[in-house]
């Protein structure tokens, strides 16, 4: 059984037991979150149910494993022959979640 969910502007295909990194979710570590933007889900018989835009009554229960920041990305801007240089770093925050249960 799998589901396609939407969180943080991205879509993920998940099964029970999957661990994935998503955009930051405001939740404490070791707490559970319910993701309700489910775009598609397979039922117990393996039949695919596609929502328009979401499947009514479907949700994914996940446990927050960790909160953190990704590796630094260096943004360097310059203009040739104009003595213009700007160096900036960015670390994107993420939430590591483990999928516990898919309810259709």
C-alpha positions, 0 to 999 in steps of 0.5 A: 500500500502506498500513497502520494502526498504533498507537503512543502510544495513537493510530492512524495510517494511513500509506503509504511516504514519509509524515512524521508526529508521534507521541508520544515514542519513545525513539530517537536522531535518524537511527536506524530504529525498527520499529513492530510494532503493525499493526492493518490492512495492504493486501497487494501485490494491494490486499487488506485484511488486518485483525488481531485485534488485530494482524496477525502478521508485519507491521511498519513501518520508520520513520526518526526525523527529529527529537525535540522539544516541541510549542507551549506549552499554558497551563492556567489554573485559577480559582475565582470570588470565592475569590481562587484562581488557578493558571497552569501551562504544558505542552509535550508531547514528540513524535517526528517519523518518516518511514515508509520501508517497510511489510512485510506 
